[in-house]
Amino acid sequence: MSGELGIPSVDLSEFTKGNEQKRKKFVQELGEAYETVGFVAVKNHGIPEDVVNNLYKLSKAFFELPVEQKRKYEIEGLAGQRGYTSFGKEQAKGYDQPDLKEFFQYGQNVVDGDYIRLEYPDNVKVDVVSGFDATFKNAYKQFEISGGHLLRAIALYLGLDENYFEDQTHNGNSILRAIHYPPITQEPKSAVRAEQHEDINLITLLVGASADGLQVLNKNNEWVSVTALPEQIVVNVGDMLQRLTNNKLKSTTHRVVNPPKEFWHTSRFSIPFFLHPRSDMRLDCLPSCISENHPISYEPITAGDYLNERLMEIGLKK
């Protein structure tokens, strides 16, 4: 366990560069962490530091633009899946209060003639922040590579072929989301900036948030603060992977809380990568995860249908 983080810590280079023994050790550590906590901190994740720094710098520059300028990048009918979503539009499933954030979403670029291209809207080009599109495009690819390694380890832990997820996530519907929690200017109705929720996707990779605030709910029903160290990313299981594994791997509840009053004047920035499969991936529970003690918990569904259900629940899709 990493005491500073409150969640287990693993070293991805053991899997990508290690011998058979180190690979097995990594697979076991990752799998056990996802069975018990649902979150891990990952060292040597392979996403270059300059890519991360650029991503934060340009996201900050975008969110500092006047509201009317940002709204030019908010496109009706995209359910927030590309471009800008203004403050207070999204709420957690089961909550009426909107989260105190605005965000920008960047999606898949299909370049190999794959028919799936027809499913995806174009990315929204930002011309007022120099280098914005190129930086997001590059970062998106780096996150896909790192996430792909983690999915291979997860497949092995589940007793599947190492490349089980590869075809399912090639040109998948993943999203890179830059989030801005603006300064708090009056007594908030709640102590929470983003209400407790679980992520929709297979896994989420979160790289260095600019301030504390992320908390996860542990097995004892206690909120534990998580701060990613500069050289680590935090990676958690999403609901799609929980469904697929019939609750073997845990999609952990998490939230973002307000800072102490003396920091209300500060912004918080956060950039998660939501790793999604292709829409036609079946999320039916794996036979190996069903037993007498663990009867099937979920109805069969595709990833695309499940995503649509959830986007409606959180208020992004009507």
N, C-alpha and C positions, 0 to 999 in steps of 0.2 A: 504493500500500500504506500502511496505517497501522501504523507501527512499534510503537506502544504495544500494538496488538491482535494483531499477528502475522497478521492476515487483512485482505483488501481492505475498504475503506470506501466506501459509496455514499450518495447523498443522494436520498431518495424524493421530495422536493418537486420535483426536476427532472422527474420523471415525472408527478406529480399536478398541478403548476402551471406547468411549463415549456413553452416553445415546441416545435415539432416537432423541431428540432435537439437540444435538451436531452433530450427524451424518447428519441430514438434513441441518444444517448450513454449514458443510464441503462440502457436495454435491453441495449446492447452490454457495458457494464461488469459488469452483474449476471450476464448469461449467461456471460461469460468467467470470472468468479469461480467460478460454479457448475460450470463445466467443469473448472477446474484445482484449486480448493481445496474447494469444497462449502460454504463458510461465508462470510458477509459481515457487516460491521457496518453498520447502517442508521441514518443521521441523519434528522431531520425525519420520523419514522415516523408521527406523528399520534396516538399514544396519550398522552393528557394525563398530565403528571407527578403530579398529585394522585391520579389513578386508580391509578397504579403505587404511590405511597407508601401509599395506603389498603390496597391489596392486600397489601403486605408487612406492614403494621401488624396487620391482622386475621388474617393467616396465622400470624404470630408469636404472637398472643394465643391462637389455637386450639391450636397445638402446645405451648404452655405449660400447657395443662389437664392434670390428672392422667390417667394412662393409662386407668384404668377409665371415665373420662368420655368420652375420645376414642373408646373402643371401642364406645360406643353408636351411633356413626356409621359403624361398619364392618358392612356388610350382606352376609351370606352370599349367594353365588350371583351377585353382580354382577361377578366377576372384576376387582375394583378399579376398574371403569369409572365408578363414582359413589361419592362419600363417602370415608371414611377407609380407608387400608390401613396396618396397623401395621408396626412396625420389623422388617426382615429377611424380608419376604414375597416380594420380587421379586429375581431375579438376571438378569444379562445372558445373552443367548443363548450357549450353549456353555460356561457357567461354573456350577459347583456352589455356590460361596459366594454367599450373598445380599448385596445391596448394603446399605450401612450407612445406611439412610434410612427415614423414614415419609413418607406423602404423603396429600393430599386431592385428589380429582378432581371437577371440575364440568363438566357436558356441555350439549348443545344444548337450548334451549327452543324448541319448535315452536309458533308462535302463529297460523299461517295455514291450519290445517286440512289440511296436507300429510299424506298417508297414512304417510309415513316416521315420524311420531310413534309409531306402534305398535311400531317397532323399538327405541325408546330407553327405558331405565328413567327414572323420575323422578329429579330431582336430590335429594340428601339435604340436608334443611334443618337448618341449625345454629342452634339457638335460644339457645345460651349465650354467643355472641359477637355483640354488638349490631351490626347493619349488615352482617354477613358475607354473607348471600345476595344482598342488593341490590348490594353491591360486586363480587362475583364475576360476577353477571349483567351488570352494566354493563361490566366489564373484558372479558368474553367477547366482547361486541358490538364493542368497540373493536379487539380483536385480529383479529376476523373482517374488519373494514373494511381495516385495514392489510395483512393477509395477502392480501386480495382484490386490492389494487393490485399487490402483488408477483407474484401469479399472472398478472395481465394482462400484465405486462412479460415474464414467463417465456414465456407463450404467443406473444408477438410474436417473441421470440428464437428460438423453435422453428419459426417460419414458420406458426403457426396463427392462427386468428381471435383477436383480442384477448380476446373473451369466452368462449373455449373452455372454461375451467374454471368459468364462472359457474353454469350449471345443475347441474354435477357437485358443486359445493360448497354450493349453496343448501340450508340445513338439514342440512349435512354433519355427520359424526360427530366433530367436533373436540372436543378435551379441554383444559381449563385445569387444570394440575396445580401445586399448591403443595407443594414438597418441603422437608423439614427433615432435615438431617444433624446428629444430636445431638453434643454434646461427646464426645470420645474419652476413656474412663476407664481403659483398660488398653492395653498394647502390642498394636496391631492385627496380625492375621495377614497383612495385605497393606497396601501403601502406598496402596491405592486405595479410595475411598469408594463409587464407582459404577464398576464394571468397564467396560472398553472395549466400545462397542456402536455400532450405527447406529440412527437413529430409524425407526419403521415408516411414518410418514405421508408427505404430500406435502412440506410444509415445516414447520419448527419456528421459532417466534418466542420468543426468550428475553430477558426484560427484567430488567436489573440484579440479578445475584446479589449476596448480602450479603457475600461473601468470595471471594477467589481460589480456584482449584482446577480450573476447566475447562481441559482440554487437548485439542487436535485433532492427529491424525496427518497430517503433510504428505507430499508426494510423495516426499521423501527418507527416509521412514520414521522421521521424528523427531517427538517430541511437542513441540508449541508451545503455550505458555500463552496463554489468551484471557481478557481482562478487559473486559467491556463498560463503556465510559465512561458516566457518569450519563445523558447525553442520547442515548445510542444503544441499539439493541437488536441482538442477534446473531441472524441468521437462517440456518438451514442446510437443505440438501436432505435429504429422507427417502427411505427405500427405495422407496416407491410411485412417487415421481417418477423415481428412478433406473431402475426397471423400465419405466415408461411410455416413457422416452427411450432404452431399450436401452443404458444406461450412459454416455450422452452427458453427462448431468448427474450429478455425483458425490454419493453419500450418504456423507459423511465419517465415519470412525471417531473417536469422542471418548470421554472418560472424565472422572471427577472424582477428583482425588488428595487425600490427607490433607494438612492444613496442617503447617507445622513444629511441632515438639514444644511450643514456647512458646505455641502457639495451640490446643492440643488441648482446652482448657477452653471453647472458643467453639463456638457453633452456626453452621451455614451454612444459609441459606435461598435457594431458587431457584424461580422460577416460569416454566416454559415453557408455551407454547400450541402444542399439536400439531394442526396444521391437516389434517383428514381430509376426504375426499370422502364422498358418499353411498355406501352399501354396494354399490349396483348399478353403480357406475362400473367400466368395463372398464380394466384395467391392461395390456392387450395392447400390445406395443411399437408405437410410432407408425411407420407405413411410411416416413416421412421420415428416421427414425433407423436404418433397416436398409439395409445395402449389402453389397457383396462383401467389403469390408474389415471391416465390422461386422455379421457375421451375427447373426440373432436369438438372444438369450441366455436368454430366459425363456419358460416355458409361459404360455398365456393364463390369466387368473384375474380374478375381481372383487375390488374393494377389501375387501368384507365377508369373503370367504373367506380372503383374504391376512391380514387382521387377526386372524381366529380362529386361524390357523396360528401366527402370531407370539405371540399371548397365551399359547398353550400352551407355546411354546418358552421363554418367560421366567418360567413358573411361576405366572402369574396365573389361568390357566384350566386346568381338569383335563380 
